[in-house]
Amino acid sequence: MESKHIRADLLMNKIAGSAFFSTAEKGKIRAVIEKEPGEDVKPVAHAHWNEDAYGFYSCSNCGYEWDEAEYKTKYCPECGAKMEE
């Protein structure tokens, strides 16, 4: 199974509102979820490359500029934005 990040609070709310689990089962599931360590994740910034008249590229998220040789990176080297064109 591929790893993915989920919002534990939303999952616990969904389980709490479910008629599928008994009250005791809901409590056990909540305890298991709460004991799991959290991940240090942040939302992904989405951006694209802007090209100026001189052949330089800049990140649409932070404005960081560089020359054409570095253009094909998938993420901005300055802010980490994911480049989607």
C-alpha distances in whole Angstrom, upper triangle without the diagonal:
4,6,9,13,14,18,18,22,21,18,21,23,22,21,25,26,24,27,24,24,27,28,28,24,24,25,23,20,22,23,19,18,21,21,18,19,19,18,20,20,22,22,22,26,26,29,31,34,37,40,44,47,47,43,42,38,37,34,35,33,35,38,37,39,39,40,39,38,35,34,31,28,25,26,29,30,32,30,27,27,24,27,26,29
4,6,10,12,16,17,21,20,18,21,23,22,22,25,27,25,28,26,26,29,30,29,26,25,26,24,21,22,23,20,18,21,21,17,18,17,15,18,17,19,19,19,22,23,26,27,30,34,36,40,43,43,40,38,34,33,30,31,29,31,34,33,35,35,36,35,34,31,30,27,25,22,22,26,27,29,26,23,23,21,23,23,26
4,7,10,13,14,18,18,16,19,21,20,20,24,25,24,27,25,25,28,28,28,24,23,25,23,19,20,21,18,16,18,18,14,14,13,12,14,13,16,16,17,20,21,24,27,29,33,36,39,42,42,39,37,34,32,29,30,27,29,32,32,34,34,36,35,34,30,30,27,24,21,21,24,25,27,24,21,21,19,22,23,26
4,6,10,12,15,15,13,16,19,18,19,22,23,22,26,24,24,27,27,27,24,22,24,22,19,19,20,17,15,17,18,14,14,12,11,13,11,13,13,14,18,19,22,25,28,31,34,37,41,41,38,36,32,31,27,27,25,27,30,30,32,33,35,34,33,30,29,27,24,20,20,23,24,25,23,19,19,18,21,21,24
4,7,9,12,12,11,14,16,16,17,20,21,22,25,24,23,26,26,26,23,21,22,21,18,17,18,16,13,15,16,12,12,10,8,10,8,10,11,12,16,18,22,24,28,31,34,37,41,41,38,36,32,30,26,26,24,26,29,29,32,32,35,35,34,30,30,27,24,21,20,22,24,24,21,19,18,17,21,21,25
4,6,9,8,8,11,13,12,14,16,18,18,22,21,20,23,23,23,20,18,19,19,15,14,16,15,11,13,15,12,13,10,10,12,10,12,12,14,18,19,23,26,30,33,36,39,43,43,41,38,34,32,28,28,25,27,31,31,34,35,38,37,37,33,32,30,27,24,23,25,27,27,23,21,21,20,23,23,27
4,6,5,6,9,10,11,13,14,16,17,21,20,20,22,21,22,20,17,18,18,15,13,15,14,11,12,14,12,13,10,11,12,11,12,12,15,18,20,24,27,31,34,37,40,44,44,42,39,36,33,29,28,26,27,31,32,35,36,39,39,39,35,34,32,30,26,25,26,28,28,24,22,22,21,25,25,28
4,5,5,6,9,10,10,12,14,15,19,18,17,19,18,19,16,14,14,14,11,9,11,11,7,8,11,10,11,9,11,14,13,15,16,18,22,24,28,31,34,37,41,44,47,48,45,43,39,36,33,32,29,31,34,35,38,40,42,42,42,38,38,36,33,29,28,29,31,30,27,25,25,25,28,28,32
4,5,5,6,9,10,10,12,14,18,18,17,19,17,18,17,13,14,15,12,10,12,13,9,9,13,12,14,12,14,16,15,16,17,20,23,25,29,32,36,38,42,44,48,49,47,44,40,37,34,33,30,31,35,36,39,41,44,44,44,40,39,38,35,31,30,31,33,32,28,27,26,26,30,30,33
4,5,5,6,9,10,11,12,16,17,16,18,18,19,17,14,15,16,13,11,15,15,11,12,16,15,16,14,16,18,16,17,16,19,22,24,28,31,35,37,41,44,47,48,46,43,40,37,33,32,29,31,35,36,39,41,43,43,44,40,39,37,34,31,29,31,33,32,29,27,26,26,29,28,31
4,5,5,6,9,10,11,14,14,13,16,16,17,14,11,13,14,10,9,13,12,9,11,14,13,15,14,16,18,17,18,18,21,24,26,29,33,36,39,43,45,49,50,47,45,41,39,35,34,31,34,37,38,41,42,45,45,45,41,40,38,35,31,30,32,34,34,30,28,28,27,30,30,33
4,5,5,6,9,10,13,13,12,14,13,14,12,8,10,11,8,6,10,11,8,9,13,13,15,15,17,20,19,21,21,24,27,29,33,36,39,42,46,48,52,53,51,48,44,42,38,37,34,36,40,40,44,45,48,48,48,44,43,41,38,35,33,35,37,36,33,31,30,30,33,33,36
4,5,5,6,9,12,13,13,14,13,15,14,10,12,14,11,10,13,14,12,13,16,17,19,17,20,22,21,22,21,24,27,29,33,36,40,42,46,48,52,53,51,48,45,42,38,37,34,36,40,41,44,46,49,48,49,45,44,42,39,36,34,36,38,37,34,32,31,31,34,33,36
4,5,5,6,10,11,11,13,13,15,13,10,13,14,12,11,15,15,13,15,18,18,20,19,21,23,22,23,22,25,27,29,33,36,39,42,46,48,52,53,51,48,45,42,38,37,34,37,40,41,45,46,49,48,48,45,43,41,39,35,34,36,38,38,34,33,31,31,33,32,35
4,5,5,8,8,8,10,10,12,10,7,10,11,8,8,12,13,11,13,16,16,19,19,21,24,23,25,24,27,30,32,35,39,42,45,48,51,55,56,53,51,47,45,41,40,37,40,43,44,47,48,51,51,51,47,46,44,41,37,36,38,40,40,37,35,34,33,36,35,38
4,6,8,10,8,9,8,11,10,6,9,11,10,9,12,14,13,14,17,18,21,20,23,26,25,26,26,29,32,34,37,41,44,47,50,53,57,58,56,53,49,47,43,42,39,41,45,46,49,51,53,53,53,50,48,46,44,40,39,41,42,42,38,37,36,35,38,38,41
4,7,9,9,11,10,13,12,9,12,15,13,12,16,17,16,17,21,21,24,23,25,28,27,28,27,30,32,34,37,41,44,47,50,53,57,58,56,53,50,47,43,42,39,42,45,46,49,51,54,53,54,50,49,47,44,40,39,41,43,43,39,38,36,36,38,37,40
4,5,6,9,10,13,11,9,12,14,12,13,16,17,16,18,21,21,24,24,26,29,28,29,28,31,34,35,38,41,45,48,51,54,58,59,56,54,50,48,44,43,41,43,46,48,51,52,54,54,54,51,49,47,44,41,40,42,44,44,41,39,37,36,39,38,41
4,6,7,9,12,11,10,14,15,14,15,18,19,19,21,24,24,27,27,30,32,32,33,32,34,37,38,42,45,49,51,55,58,61,62,60,58,54,52,48,47,44,47,50,51,54,56,58,57,58,54,53,50,48,44,44,46,48,48,44,42,41,40,43,41,44
4,7,10,12,10,10,13,14,13,15,18,18,18,20,22,23,26,26,28,32,31,32,32,34,37,38,42,45,48,51,54,58,61,62,59,57,54,52,48,47,44,47,50,51,54,55,57,57,56,53,52,49,47,43,43,45,47,47,44,42,41,39,42,41,43
4,7,8,6,6,10,10,10,12,14,15,15,18,20,20,24,25,27,30,30,32,32,34,37,38,42,45,49,52,55,58,62,63,60,58,54,52,48,47,45,47,50,51,54,55,58,57,57,53,52,50,47,43,43,45,47,47,44,41,41,39,42,41,44
4,5,5,6,9,10,11,12,14,15,17,18,20,22,25,26,29,32,32,34,34,37,40,41,45,48,52,55,58,61,65,66,63,61,57,55,51,50,47,49,53,54,57,58,61,60,60,56,55,53,50,47,46,48,49,49,46,44,43,43,46,45,48
4,5,5,6,9,10,11,12,15,15,17,19,21,24,25,28,31,31,33,33,36,39,41,45,48,52,54,58,61,65,65,63,61,57,54,51,49,47,49,52,53,56,58,60,60,60,56,55,53,50,47,46,48,49,49,45,43,43,42,46,45,48
4,5,5,6,9,10,11,13,15,16,17,19,23,24,27,31,31,33,34,37,40,42,46,49,53,56,59,62,66,66,64,61,58,55,51,50,48,49,53,54,57,58,61,60,60,56,56,53,50,47,46,48,49,49,46,44,44,43,46,46,49
4,5,5,6,9,10,11,12,14,16,17,21,22,25,28,29,31,32,34,38,40,43,47,50,53,56,59,63,64,61,59,55,52,49,48,45,47,51,51,54,55,58,58,57,54,53,50,47,44,43,45,46,47,43,41,41,40,43,43,46
4,5,5,6,9,10,11,12,14,16,19,20,23,26,27,28,29,32,35,37,41,44,47,50,54,57,60,61,58,56,52,50,46,45,42,44,48,48,52,53,56,55,55,51,50,48,45,42,41,43,44,44,41,39,38,38,41,41,44
4,6,5,6,9,10,11,12,15,18,19,23,26,27,29,30,33,36,38,42,45,48,51,55,58,61,62,59,57,53,51,47,46,43,45,48,49,52,53,56,56,56,52,51,49,46,43,42,43,44,44,41,39,39,39,42,42,45
4,5,5,6,9,10,11,13,17,18,22,25,26,28,30,32,36,38,42,45,48,51,55,58,61,62,59,56,53,50,47,46,43,45,48,49,52,53,55,55,55,51,51,48,45,42,41,43,44,44,41,39,39,38,42,42,45
4,5,5,6,9,10,11,15,16,19,22,23,25,26,29,33,35,38,41,45,48,51,54,58,58,56,53,49,47,43,43,40,42,45,46,49,50,52,52,51,48,47,45,42,39,37,40,41,41,38,35,35,35,38,38,41
4,5,5,6,9,10,13,14,18,21,21,24,25,28,31,33,37,40,44,46,50,53,57,57,54,52,48,46,42,41,38,40,43,44,47,48,51,51,51,47,46,44,41,38,37,38,39,39,36,34,34,34,37,37,41
4,6,5,6,9,12,14,18,21,22,25,26,29,33,35,39,42,45,48,52,54,58,58,56,53,49,47,43,43,40,41,45,45,48,49,52,52,52,48,47,46,42,39,38,39,40,40,37,35,35,35,39,39,43
4,6,5,7,10,13,16,19,20,23,25,28,31,34,37,40,43,47,50,53,56,57,54,51,48,45,42,42,39,40,43,43,46,47,50,50,49,46,45,43,40,37,35,37,38,38,35,33,34,33,37,37,41
4,5,5,9,10,13,16,17,20,21,24,28,30,34,37,40,43,46,49,53,53,51,48,44,42,38,38,35,36,40,40,43,44,47,47,46,43,42,40,37,34,32,34,35,35,32,30,30,30,33,34,37
4,6,8,9,13,16,17,20,22,25,28,31,34,38,41,44,47,50,53,54,51,48,45,42,38,38,35,36,40,40,43,44,47,48,47,43,43,41,38,35,33,35,35,35,32,30,31,31,34,35,39
4,6,9,13,16,18,21,23,26,29,32,36,39,42,45,48,51,54,54,52,49,46,43,40,40,36,37,41,41,44,45,48,48,47,43,43,42,38,35,34,35,35,35,32,31,32,32,35,36,40
4,6,9,13,15,18,20,23,27,29,33,36,38,42,45,48,51,51,49,46,42,40,36,37,34,35,38,38,41,42,44,45,44,40,40,38,35,32,30,32,32,32,29,27,28,28,32,33,37
4,7,10,12,16,18,21,24,27,31,34,36,39,42,45,49,49,46,43,40,37,34,34,31,32,35,35,38,39,42,42,41,37,37,36,32,30,28,29,29,29,27,25,26,26,30,31,35
4,7,9,12,15,18,21,24,27,30,33,36,39,42,46,45,43,40,37,34,31,31,28,28,32,31,35,36,39,39,38,35,35,33,29,27,25,26,26,26,23,22,23,23,27,28,32
4,6,9,12,15,18,21,24,27,30,33,36,38,42,42,39,36,33,31,27,28,25,25,29,28,31,32,35,35,35,31,31,29,26,23,21,23,23,23,20,18,19,20,23,25,29
4,7,11,13,16,19,22,25,27,30,33,36,39,39,37,34,30,28,24,25,22,22,26,25,28,29,32,33,32,28,29,27,24,21,19,20,20,19,17,15,17,18,22,23,27
4,7,9,12,15,18,22,24,27,30,33,37,37,34,31,28,25,22,22,19,20,23,23,26,27,30,31,30,26,26,25,21,19,16,17,18,18,15,13,14,15,18,20,24
4,6,9,12,16,19,22,24,28,30,34,34,32,29,25,22,19,19,16,17,20,20,24,25,28,29,29,25,24,24,20,18,15,15,17,16,12,11,11,13,16,18,22
4,6,9,13,16,19,22,26,28,32,32,30,27,24,21,17,17,14,15,19,20,23,24,27,28,28,24,23,22,19,16,14,15,17,16,12,11,10,11,14,15,19
4,6,10,13,16,19,22,25,29,29,27,24,21,18,14,14,11,14,17,17,20,22,24,24,25,21,20,19,16,13,10,12,14,14,10,8,7,7,10,12,15
4,7,10,13,16,19,22,26,26,24,21,18,15,11,10,8,10,13,14,17,19,22,22,23,19,18,17,15,12,10,10,13,12,9,7,5,6,9,10,13
4,7,11,13,17,20,23,24,22,20,16,14,10,9,8,11,13,14,17,18,21,20,21,18,16,15,13,11,9,10,13,13,11,9,5,5,6,7,10
4,7,10,13,16,20,21,18,16,12,10,7,5,6,9,10,12,14,15,17,17,19,16,13,13,12,10,9,9,12,12,10,10,6,6,5,6,8
4,7,10,13,17,18,15,13,10,8,6,6,8,10,10,12,12,13,15,14,16,14,11,11,11,9,9,9,13,13,12,12,8,8,5,5,6
4,6,10,13,14,11,10,6,6,5,6,9,11,9,10,10,10,11,11,13,11,8,9,10,10,10,9,12,13,13,13,10,10,7,8,7
4,7,10,11,10,8,5,5,6,6,10,11,9,10,9,11,11,11,14,13,10,12,13,14,13,12,15,15,15,16,13,14,11,12,10
4,7,8,6,6,4,7,9,10,14,14,11,12,9,10,10,9,13,12,9,12,14,15,16,14,16,17,18,18,16,17,13,14,12
4,5,6,6,6,8,11,12,15,15,12,12,10,11,10,11,14,14,12,16,17,19,19,17,18,18,20,21,19,20,17,18,16
4,6,7,10,12,15,16,19,19,15,16,13,13,12,12,16,17,15,18,20,22,22,20,22,22,23,24,23,23,20,21,19
4,6,9,12,15,17,20,19,15,15,12,11,9,10,13,15,13,17,19,21,22,19,20,21,23,24,23,24,21,22,20
4,7,10,13,15,18,18,15,14,11,9,7,6,10,11,10,13,16,18,19,17,18,19,21,22,21,21,18,19,17
4,7,10,13,16,15,11,10,7,6,5,6,9,10,9,12,14,16,16,14,15,15,17,18,18,18,16,18,16
4,7,9,12,12,9,8,6,6,6,7,10,9,7,10,11,13,13,11,12,13,14,15,14,15,12,14,13
4,6,9,8,5,5,4,7,9,10,13,11,9,12,12,13,12,9,11,10,12,13,12,13,11,13,13
4,5,6,5,5,7,9,12,13,15,12,10,12,11,11,9,7,9,9,9,10,8,10,8,11,11
4,6,6,8,10,13,15,15,18,15,13,15,14,13,12,9,13,12,10,12,9,11,9,11,11
4,6,8,11,14,17,18,20,17,15,16,15,13,11,9,12,10,8,9,7,10,10,12,13
4,6,9,12,16,17,19,16,15,17,15,15,12,9,10,8,7,9,9,12,12,15,16
4,6,10,13,15,17,15,14,16,15,15,13,10,11,9,9,12,11,14,13,15,16
4,7,11,13,15,12,12,14,13,14,12,8,8,6,8,11,11,14,13,16,17
4,7,10,12,10,10,13,13,15,13,10,10,9,12,13,13,15,14,17,17
4,7,8,7,8,11,11,14,13,10,10,10,13,14,15,16,14,17,17
4,6,6,7,11,12,15,15,13,13,14,17,17,18,18,16,18,18
4,5,5,8,11,14,15,13,14,16,18,18,18,18,15,17,16
4,6,8,10,13,14,14,13,16,19,18,18,18,16,18,18
4,6,6,10,11,10,10,12,15,14,15,15,13,16,16
4,6,9,10,9,10,13,15,14,14,13,10,13,12
4,6,9,10,11,14,16,14,13,12,9,11,11
4,6,7,8,11,13,10,11,9,8,11,12
4,7,9,12,12,9,9,6,5,8,10
4,6,9,8,5,5,5,5,9,12
4,5,6,5,5,7,7,11,13
4,6,6,8,10,11,14,16
4,6,8,11,12,16,18
4,6,9,11,14,17
4,6,9,12,15
4,6,9,12
4,6,10
4,6
4
